[in-house]
Amino acid sequence: MSRIYLTQLSFGSTRRQRVTLLSFLLLIPFLVSCEKAEILSCDTQTLVVEGWIASNEHPVVMLTTNVAVSTSHTDNEALLQHLMRYARVTISDGDKEVVLIGKHDKRYMPPYIYTTTDMVGMAGRQYMLTASVDTFYATAITTIPESVEIDSISQGMVEGNDSVRKLYVNFLDPTAENHYCLFYRTGKYSPQLNLCGVGVFSDANLAGNVRYPVYRTANLSERYDNSFDVFNVGDTVCVQLTTVDRQSFQFWNDFQNLSSLSGNFVMPYTKNIRSNINGGKGYWSGFGISRRILVVGEEK
């Protein structure tokens, strides 16, 4: 596996554009099913699902097809052709089934989502997703675990630089087994959060009070240098501690490994990302969530 023009697969791509989750997912069918000599010409179409339902929130689902790896620049209009806008998407919680409505929403990437106000996620419940469009039909099941509450977000000074801070999420890990994903966003515009660097972890080696670092990931929309362990003073940051079931944890852990090791020529990541989507690629995740919003540099 190698760094094959990942930045050119994201919407609004530039040389330093952030590599969205979609970009990695769209590469998977090519990287795992094509011979090396054919990696630029493989034309197998796969439905890619990105979806989640969080505790006390409405579900969000995004559907695309995979984008062929190319040595040339792919413009936005060509990429937008991969959005699946006229799908039938349903979610069942065992008691009722609701049909999600598709709509354009520029706050998300890709900028088209399926959602509904007729269902709200509840901890402990199981949710079945179905998506049907053209010749594609995909299903997936997820469970929302109990959330683990954030106690506080602490800030650390950086020697010689008073314009940035390090952030840490503090929480009490319960005795029951938990799988965590840590997300963040800067600013107030987008409801879509980014997975933190080294943000996928289990509590196998955790006990009691936990202090875990919040690391950013590469994102051109943020005004940072290459120091991914700091945030600018004055920025508004949302941190989300997320509990997920085991299947979702496997997906996010594999994705984290792919993100961090895909450019490592000494220890390249060569495994396929595990997915709970039957009939496609991607993820359908139940999130038990706890969020905190802070202004960096302000002490409460």
GURO-417919 format. One record per atom (N, C-alpha, C): residue in one letter; x, y, z. Coordinates in steps of 0.2 Angstrom, whole numbers, padded with zeros to 4 digits, always signed. Layout:
BEGIN
aXYZ
...
REM end
This chain:
BEGIN
m+0004-0006+0000
m+0000+0000+0000
m+0004+0006+0000
s+0002+0011-0004
s+0006+0017-0004
s+0002+0024-0004
r+0006+0029-0004
r+0002+0036-0004
r+0000+0038-0012
i-0005+0035-0014
i-0007+0036-0021
i-0012+0041-0022
y-0009+0048-0022
y-0013+0053-0024
y-0019+0054-0020
l-0018+0053-0013
l-0024+0053-0009
l-0027+0060-0009
t-0023+0065-0009
t-0026+0072-0009
t-0030+0074-0015
q-0029+0070-0020
q-0033+0072-0026
q-0040+0068-0026
l-0041+0064-0021
l-0048+0061-0021
l-0053+0064-0016
s-0051+0070-0013
s-0055+0073-0008
s-0059+0079-0012
f-0065+0081-0010
f-0068+0086-0013
f-0065+0093-0012
g-0065+0097-0017
g-0061+0103-0016
g-0054+0102-0015
s-0051+0097-0018
s-0044+0095-0017
s-0039+0100-0019
t-0034+0101-0015
t-0028+0104-0017
t-0022+0100-0014
r-0016+0102-0016
r-0010+0098-0014
r-0010+0097-0006
r-0012+0102-0002
r-0012+0101+0005
r-0019+0100+0008
q-0024+0099+0004
q-0031+0098+0006
q-0031+0092+0011
r-0035+0093+0016
r-0035+0087+0021
r-0038+0081+0018
v-0036+0075+0020
v-0038+0069+0017
v-0044+0067+0021
t-0050+0067+0018
t-0056+0065+0022
t-0056+0058+0022
l-0061+0056+0027
l-0062+0049+0028
l-0064+0046+0021
l-0069+0049+0017
l-0071+0047+0011
l-0065+0045+0007
s-0060+0049+0006
s-0054+0047+0002
s-0051+0041+0003
f-0050+0039+0010
f-0047+0033+0011
f-0052+0027+0009
l-0058+0028+0011
l-0063+0022+0010
l-0064+0021+0002
l-0063+0026-0002
l-0064+0025-0009
l-0058+0021-0012
l-0053+0022-0009
l-0047+0018-0011
l-0047+0011-0010
i-0050+0009-0004
i-0050+0002-0002
i-0051-0003-0007
p-0057-0003-0011
p-0058-0008-0016
p-0052-0009-0021
f-0049-0004-0023
f-0043-0004-0027
f-0037-0007-0024
l-0036-0005-0018
l-0030-0007-0015
l-0030-0014-0013
v-0036-0017-0012
v-0036-0024-0009
v-0038-0029-0014
s-0041-0026-0020
s-0044-0031-0025
s-0040-0031-0032
c-0036-0026-0033
c-0033-0025-0039
c-0026-0027-0039
e-0023-0030-0044
e-0016-0032-0045
e-0012-0025-0045
k-0006-0025-0043
k-0002-0019-0043
k-0002-0016-0050
a-0001-0020-0055
a-0001-0017-0062
a-0007-0014-0065
e-0013-0016-0061
e-0019-0014-0064
e-0022-0008-0059
i-0019-0006-0054
i-0022-0002-0049
i-0025+0005-0052
l-0022+0007-0058
l-0025+0013-0061
l-0031+0012-0065
s-0032+0006-0067
s-0037+0004-0072
s-0043+0000-0069
c-0043-0002-0063
c-0048-0006-0060
c-0054-0002-0060
d-0060-0005-0063
d-0066-0001-0063
d-0072-0004-0059
t-0071-0008-0054
t-0076-0011-0050
t-0079-0006-0046
q-0086-0005-0047
q-0090+0000-0043
q-0092-0003-0036
t-0091+0000-0031
t-0093-0002-0024
t-0097+0004-0021
l-0102+0002-0017
l-0106+0007-0013
l-0102+0008-0007
v-0101+0015-0005
v-0097+0017+0001
v-0102+0020+0005
v-0103+0017+0011
v-0107+0020+0016
v-0104+0023+0022
e-0105+0029+0024
e-0103+0033+0030
e-0109+0035+0034
g-0110+0032+0040
g-0116+0033+0043
g-0115+0032+0051
w-0119+0036+0055
w-0119+0035+0062
w-0125+0038+0065
i-0127+0035+0071
i-0132+0037+0075
i-0130+0038+0082
a-0130+0044+0085
a-0127+0045+0091
a-0133+0046+0096
s-0131+0045+0103
s-0136+0045+0108
s-0139+0052+0108
n-0146+0052+0108
n-0150+0058+0109
n-0149+0063+0103
e-0147+0060+0097
e-0146+0064+0091
e-0149+0060+0085
h-0150+0064+0080
h-0153+0061+0074
h-0148+0057+0069
p-0150+0052+0066
p-0145+0049+0061
p-0142+0053+0055
v-0136+0051+0053
v-0134+0054+0047
v-0130+0049+0043
v-0132+0049+0036
v-0129+0044+0032
v-0127+0047+0026
m-0121+0045+0023
m-0119+0048+0017
m-0117+0042+0012
l-0119+0042+0006
l-0118+0037+0001
l-0114+0039-0005
t-0109+0036-0007
t-0105+0037-0013
t-0103+0031-0016
t-0100+0031-0022
t-0097+0025-0025
t-0089+0027-0025
n-0085+0022-0026
n-0078+0022-0025
n-0076+0026-0031
v-0070+0030-0030
v-0067+0034-0035
v-0061+0031-0038
a-0060+0030-0044
a-0054+0027-0047
a-0048+0031-0046
v-0042+0027-0044
v-0036+0030-0043
v-0033+0033-0049
s-0031+0039-0049
s-0029+0042-0055
s-0022+0046-0054
t-0018+0046-0059
t-0012+0050-0059
t-0013+0057-0061
s-0019+0059-0063
s-0020+0066-0065
s-0025+0069-0060
h-0026+0075-0060
h-0030+0079-0055
h-0037+0077-0057
t-0042+0076-0052
t-0049+0075-0054
t-0053+0081-0051
d-0056+0084-0055
d-0060+0090-0053
d-0066+0089-0049
n-0069+0094-0045
n-0074+0093-0041
n-0080+0090-0044
e-0082+0093-0050
e-0088+0091-0054
e-0088+0083-0055
a-0082+0081-0057
a-0081+0073-0058
a-0082+0069-0052
l-0079+0072-0046
l-0080+0069-0040
l-0088+0069-0037
l-0091+0074-0039
l-0098+0075-0037
l-0102+0070-0040
q-0100+0067-0046
q-0104+0062-0049
q-0104+0055-0045
h-0100+0055-0040
h-0100+0049-0036
h-0105+0049-0030
l-0108+0055-0029
l-0113+0055-0024
l-0119+0051-0026
m-0122+0047-0021
m-0128+0044-0023
m-0134+0048-0020
r-0138+0051-0024
r-0143+0056-0022
r-0150+0053-0021
y-0151+0048-0025
y-0158+0046-0025
y-0159+0039-0022
a-0156+0038-0016
a-0156+0031-0013
a-0163+0031-0009
r-0165+0024-0007
r-0169+0023-0002
r-0165+0021+0004
v-0166+0025+0009
v-0162+0023+0015
v-0167+0022+0021
t-0166+0017+0025
t-0171+0016+0031
t-0167+0014+0037
i-0169+0015+0042
i-0167+0013+0049
i-0172+0010+0053
s-0171+0004+0056
s-0175+0001+0060
s-0172+0000+0067
d-0176+0001+0072
d-0174+0000+0079
d-0177-0006+0082
g-0180-0010+0078
g-0184-0016+0081
g-0191-0014+0082
d-0193-0008+0084
d-0200-0006+0085
d-0203-0003+0079
k-0199+0001+0076
k-0202+0005+0070
k-0196+0006+0065
e-0198+0007+0059
e-0194+0009+0053
e-0195+0015+0050
v-0190+0019+0049
v-0191+0026+0046
v-0187+0027+0040
v-0189+0031+0035
v-0186+0032+0029
v-0182+0039+0030
l-0176+0039+0028
l-0172+0045+0028
l-0173+0049+0022
i-0173+0056+0023
i-0173+0060+0018
i-0167+0063+0015
g-0165+0063+0009
g-0159+0065+0006
g-0159+0073+0005
k-0154+0076+0007
k-0154+0084+0006
k-0146+0086+0005
h-0145+0092+0002
h-0139+0095+0001
h-0137+0098+0008
d-0131+0097+0010
d-0129+0101+0016
d-0122+0102+0016
k-0120+0108+0014
k-0113+0110+0013
k-0109+0110+0020
r-0112+0109+0025
r-0108+0108+0032
r-0105+0101+0032
y-0107+0096+0028
y-0104+0090+0028
y-0099+0089+0022
m-0095+0084+0022
m-0091+0081+0017
m-0091+0074+0016
p-0094+0071+0011
p-0097+0075+0005
p-0104+0079+0007
p-0105+0084+0002
p-0111+0088+0004
p-0118+0086+0003
y-0119+0080+0004
y-0126+0077+0003
y-0127+0072+0008
i-0132+0072+0012
i-0134+0068+0018
i-0141+0065+0018
y-0142+0059+0021
y-0148+0057+0022
y-0149+0057+0030
t-0155+0059+0032
t-0156+0060+0039
t-0164+0060+0040
t-0166+0060+0046
t-0173+0061+0048
t-0174+0064+0055
t-0179+0067+0056
t-0181+0069+0063
t-0185+0065+0067
d-0187+0059+0064
d-0192+0054+0067
d-0188+0049+0071
m-0182+0049+0071
m-0178+0044+0076
m-0173+0048+0079
v-0172+0046+0086
v-0166+0049+0090
v-0163+0043+0093
g-0156+0043+0093
g-0152+0037+0095
g-0153+0036+0103
m-0154+0030+0105
m-0154+0029+0112
m-0149+0023+0114
a-0145+0024+0120
a-0140+0020+0122
a-0144+0013+0123
g-0140+0008+0121
g-0142+0001+0123
g-0147-0002+0117
r-0149+0002+0112
r-0153+0000+0107
r-0149-0002+0101
q-0151-0007+0097
q-0148-0009+0091
q-0152-0006+0085
y-0148-0004+0079
y-0151+0000+0074
y-0149-0004+0067
m-0153-0005+0063
m-0152-0009+0057
m-0153-0004+0051
l-0148-0003+0047
l-0148+0002+0041
l-0148-0002+0035
t-0153+0000+0030
t-0153-0002+0023
t-0152+0003+0019
a-0149+0002+0013
a-0148+0007+0008
a-0148+0004+0001
s-0153+0006-0003
s-0154+0004-0010
s-0154+0009-0015
v-0150+0008-0020
v-0149+0013-0025
v-0146+0010-0031
d-0149+0011-0037
d-0147+0008-0043
d-0147+0000-0042
t-0141-0002-0043
t-0140-0010-0043
t-0137-0011-0036
f-0136-0007-0031
f-0133-0008-0025
f-0138-0009-0020
y-0136-0013-0015
y-0141-0015-0009
y-0136-0016-0003
a-0136-0012+0002
a-0132-0013+0008
a-0136-0013+0014
t-0133-0017+0019
t-0136-0017+0026
t-0131-0017+0031
a-0133-0015+0037
a-0128-0015+0042
a-0132-0014+0049
i-0129-0017+0054
i-0132-0016+0061
i-0127-0014+0066
t-0129-0009+0070
t-0124-0006+0075
t-0128-0006+0082
t-0125-0005+0087
t-0128-0004+0094
t-0124+0003+0097
i-0129+0007+0100
i-0126+0012+0104
i-0124+0010+0111
p-0118+0011+0113
p-0116+0009+0120
p-0118+0015+0124
e-0117+0013+0131
e-0118+0019+0136
e-0112+0023+0135
s-0114+0030+0136
s-0108+0035+0135
s-0104+0035+0141
v-0098+0038+0141
v-0094+0039+0146
v-0093+0047+0147
e-0095+0050+0152
e-0095+0057+0152
e-0088+0060+0153
i-0086+0065+0149
i-0080+0069+0150
i-0081+0073+0157
d-0076+0073+0161
d-0076+0076+0167
d-0073+0084+0166
s-0068+0084+0162
s-0066+0091+0160
s-0061+0090+0154
i-0059+0096+0151
i-0054+0097+0146
i-0048+0101+0149
s-0043+0099+0150
s-0037+0102+0153
s-0032+0105+0148
q-0029+0110+0149
q-0024+0114+0145
q-0017+0114+0147
g-0013+0113+0143
g-0006+0113+0145
g-0002+0118+0141
m+0003+0122+0145
m+0007+0127+0142
m+0012+0123+0137
v+0015+0127+0132
v+0020+0125+0128
v+0026+0130+0129
e+0032+0127+0131
e+0037+0131+0133
e+0040+0135+0127
g+0040+0141+0128
g+0043+0146+0123
g+0037+0148+0118
n+0031+0146+0119
n+0026+0148+0114
n+0019+0149+0118
d+0018+0155+0119
d+0012+0156+0123
d+0005+0157+0119
s+0006+0156+0112
s+0000+0157+0107
s-0003+0150+0106
v-0001+0145+0109
v-0004+0138+0108
v-0004+0134+0115
r-0009+0129+0115
r-0010+0125+0121
r-0010+0118+0119
k-0008+0113+0123
k-0010+0106+0122
k-0016+0105+0126
l-0020+0100+0123
l-0027+0099+0126
l-0027+0091+0129
y-0031+0090+0134
y-0031+0084+0137
y-0039+0083+0139
v-0041+0077+0137
v-0048+0075+0140
v-0047+0071+0146
n-0051+0072+0151
n-0051+0069+0157
n-0058+0065+0158
f-0058+0059+0160
f-0064+0055+0161
f-0062+0049+0166
l-0068+0047+0169
l-0067+0041+0173
l-0069+0035+0169
d-0064+0030+0168
d-0066+0024+0164
d-0069+0019+0169
p-0076+0017+0167
p-0079+0012+0171
p-0076+0005+0171
t-0078+0001+0175
t-0076-0006+0176
t-0077-0010+0170
a-0083-0009+0167
a-0085-0012+0161
a-0081-0011+0155
e-0080-0016+0150
e-0076-0015+0144
e-0078-0010+0140
n-0074-0005+0137
n-0076+0000+0133
n-0071+0001+0127
h-0074+0003+0121
h-0070+0005+0116
h-0071+0012+0114
y-0066+0016+0113
y-0067+0023+0113
y-0064+0026+0106
c-0067+0031+0103
c-0065+0035+0098
c-0065+0042+0100
l-0060+0046+0099
l-0060+0053+0101
l-0060+0057+0095
f-0065+0062+0095
f-0066+0066+0089
f-0065+0074+0091
y-0064+0078+0086
y-0063+0085+0088
y-0065+0089+0082
r-0067+0095+0083
r-0067+0100+0077
r-0065+0107+0080
t-0063+0111+0076
t-0062+0118+0077
t-0067+0123+0074
g-0069+0128+0077
g-0074+0133+0074
g-0081+0130+0076
k-0086+0134+0073
k-0093+0132+0075
k-0097+0130+0069
y-0094+0130+0063
y-0098+0129+0057
y-0100+0122+0056
s-0096+0117+0056
s-0098+0110+0054
s-0100+0106+0059
p-0105+0102+0059
p-0107+0097+0064
p-0103+0091+0063
q-0099+0090+0058
q-0095+0084+0056
q-0088+0085+0060
l-0087+0080+0064
l-0080+0080+0068
l-0075+0076+0064
n-0069+0078+0066
n-0063+0074+0064
n-0061+0069+0069
l-0058+0063+0067
l-0055+0058+0071
l-0049+0061+0073
c-0047+0061+0080
c-0041+0064+0083
c-0035+0059+0081
g-0029+0061+0080
g-0024+0057+0079
g-0023+0053+0086
v-0022+0046+0085
v-0021+0041+0090
v-0028+0042+0094
g-0033+0043+0091
g-0039+0044+0094
g-0044+0038+0095
v-0041+0032+0093
v-0045+0025+0094
v-0041+0021+0099
f-0045+0019+0104
f-0041+0016+0109
f-0046+0012+0114
s-0044+0006+0117
s-0048+0002+0121
s-0046+0004+0128
d-0050+0001+0133
d-0048+0003+0140
d-0044-0003+0143
a-0041-0007+0139
a-0038-0013+0141
a-0032-0011+0146
n-0029-0005+0144
n-0023-0003+0149
n-0025+0003+0152
l-0032+0004+0153
l-0034+0010+0157
l-0038+0008+0163
a-0037+0012+0168
a-0041+0011+0174
a-0042+0017+0178
g-0048+0018+0181
g-0049+0024+0185
g-0049+0031+0181
n-0046+0036+0184
n-0046+0042+0181
n-0041+0042+0175
v-0043+0044+0169
v-0039+0044+0163
v-0038+0052+0161
r-0032+0053+0159
r-0030+0059+0156
r-0027+0058+0149
y-0031+0059+0143
y-0029+0057+0137
y-0028+0063+0132
p-0022+0063+0129
p-0021+0069+0124
p-0025+0070+0118
v-0027+0076+0116
v-0031+0077+0110
v-0026+0079+0105
y-0025+0075+0100
y-0021+0077+0094
y-0025+0079+0088
r-0023+0084+0084
r-0027+0086+0078
r-0024+0081+0073
t-0028+0081+0067
t-0026+0078+0061
t-0025+0083+0055
a-0022+0082+0050
a-0021+0086+0045
a-0027+0089+0042
n-0028+0096+0041
n-0034+0099+0039
n-0032+0106+0037
l-0033+0107+0030
l-0031+0113+0027
l-0035+0119+0030
s-0042+0117+0032
s-0046+0123+0034
s-0044+0126+0041
e-0039+0122+0044
e-0037+0125+0051
e-0030+0128+0050
r-0029+0133+0054
r-0023+0138+0053
r-0018+0135+0058
y-0014+0130+0056
y-0009+0127+0060
y-0003+0125+0056
d+0002+0124+0060
d+0008+0122+0057
d+0008+0114+0058
n+0014+0111+0057
n+0014+0104+0058
n+0014+0101+0065
s+0013+0105+0070
s+0013+0103+0077
s+0006+0100+0078
f+0005+0094+0077
f-0002+0091+0078
f-0004+0091+0085
d+0000+0092+0090
d-0002+0091+0097
d-0004+0098+0101
v-0005+0103+0097
v-0006+0109+0100
v-0012+0113+0096
f-0016+0117+0100
f-0021+0121+0097
f-0020+0128+0098
n-0022+0133+0093
n-0021+0140+0094
n-0025+0143+0099
v-0022+0147+0103
v-0026+0151+0108
v-0031+0155+0105
g-0037+0155+0107
g-0043+0159+0105
g-0047+0155+0100
d-0045+0149+0098
d-0049+0145+0094
d-0055+0141+0098
t-0061+0140+0095
t-0066+0137+0099
t-0065+0129+0096
v-0064+0125+0101
v-0063+0118+0100
v-0069+0114+0103
c-0072+0109+0099
c-0076+0104+0102
c-0073+0097+0102
v-0073+0094+0108
v-0070+0088+0109
v-0076+0083+0111
q-0076+0077+0107
q-0081+0072+0108
q-0078+0065+0110
l-0079+0063+0116
l-0077+0056+0118
l-0083+0052+0117
t-0081+0046+0112
t-0086+0042+0109
t-0085+0035+0111
t-0090+0032+0114
t-0090+0024+0115
t-0093+0021+0109
v-0090+0015+0106
v-0093+0012+0101
v-0093+0004+0102
d-0097+0001+0098
d-0097-0007+0099
d-0091-0010+0096
r-0090-0016+0097
r-0084-0019+0094
r-0083-0019+0087
q-0088-0020+0083
q-0087-0020+0076
q-0085-0013+0073
s-0088-0008+0076
s-0086-0001+0074
s-0079+0001+0077
f-0077-0002+0082
f-0070-0001+0085
f-0065-0004+0080
q-0067-0010+0077
q-0062-0013+0072
q-0062-0009+0066
f-0067-0006+0064
f-0067-0001+0058
f-0062+0005+0059
w-0064+0008+0065
w-0060+0014+0066
w-0053+0013+0068
n-0051+0007+0071
n-0045+0006+0073
n-0041+0004+0066
d-0044+0001+0062
d-0040-0001+0055
d-0039+0006+0051
f-0044+0010+0051
f-0044+0016+0048
f-0038+0021+0051
q-0038+0021+0057
q-0032+0024+0061
q-0026+0022+0059
n-0025+0015+0058
n-0019+0012+0056
n-0017+0014+0049
l-0022+0014+0045
l-0021+0016+0038
l-0019+0023+0037
s-0022+0027+0041
s-0021+0034+0040
s-0014+0036+0043
s-0011+0032+0048
s-0005+0034+0051
s+0001+0030+0047
l+0000+0024+0044
l+0005+0020+0042
l+0005+0020+0034
s+0000+0023+0031
s+0000+0022+0023
s+0006+0025+0020
g+0009+0030+0023
g+0015+0033+0020
g+0021+0031+0023
n+0021+0026+0027
n+0027+0023+0030
n+0030+0017+0026
f+0036+0018+0023
f+0038+0013+0018
f+0042+0008+0022
v+0043+0009+0029
v+0047+0004+0033
v+0042-0001+0036
m+0036+0002+0038
m+0031-0002+0041
m+0024-0001+0038
p+0023-0002+0031
p+0017+0000+0028
p+0011-0004+0030
y+0005-0001+0030
y-0001-0005+0032
y-0004-0008+0026
t-0004-0015+0026
t-0006-0019+0020
t-0013-0022+0021
k-0016-0021+0027
k-0023-0025+0028
k-0029-0021+0025
n-0034-0025+0024
n-0040-0021+0022
n-0044-0019+0028
i-0047-0013+0027
i-0051-0011+0033
i-0057-0015+0034
r-0058-0017+0040
r-0064-0021+0042
r-0070-0017+0042
s-0076-0020+0039
s-0082-0016+0039
s-0088-0020+0041
n-0093-0016+0044
n-0099-0020+0045
n-0104-0019+0040
i-0102-0016+0034
i-0107-0015+0029
i-0108-0021+0024
n-0113-0025+0024
n-0115-0030+0020
n-0117-0027+0013
g-0113-0029+0008
g-0115-0026+0001
g-0112-0020-0001
g-0107-0018+0003
g-0103-0012+0002
g-0097-0011+0006
k-0094-0005+0007
k-0088-0003+0011
k-0091+0002+0015
g-0086+0003+0021
g-0088+0009+0025
g-0090+0007+0032
y-0094+0011+0035
y-0096+0010+0042
y-0103+0012+0043
w-0106+0009+0048
w-0112+0011+0051
w-0111+0011+0059
s-0110+0016+0062
s-0108+0016+0069
s-0113+0019+0074
g-0114+0016+0079
g-0118+0019+0085
g-0113+0022+0090
f-0115+0028+0091
f-0110+0032+0096
f-0114+0034+0102
g-0110+0032+0108
g-0112+0035+0114
g-0107+0041+0115
i-0110+0047+0116
i-0106+0053+0116
i-0106+0057+0122
s-0101+0060+0123
s-0100+0066+0128
s-0096+0071+0125
r-0098+0077+0125
r-0095+0083+0121
r-0093+0089+0126
r-0088+0092+0125
r-0086+0098+0128
r-0084+0103+0123
i-0086+0109+0124
i-0083+0115+0120
i-0080+0120+0124
l-0074+0122+0121
l-0070+0127+0125
l-0066+0132+0120
v-0065+0137+0123
v-0060+0142+0119
v-0053+0141+0122
v-0049+0139+0118
v-0042+0138+0120
v-0039+0144+0123
g-0036+0143+0129
g-0033+0149+0132
g-0037+0152+0138
e-0043+0150+0138
e-0048+0153+0143
e-0048+0147+0148
e-0047+0149+0154
e-0048+0144+0160
e-0054+0146+0164
k-0058+0140+0165
k-0064+0141+0169
k-0063+0140+0176
REM end
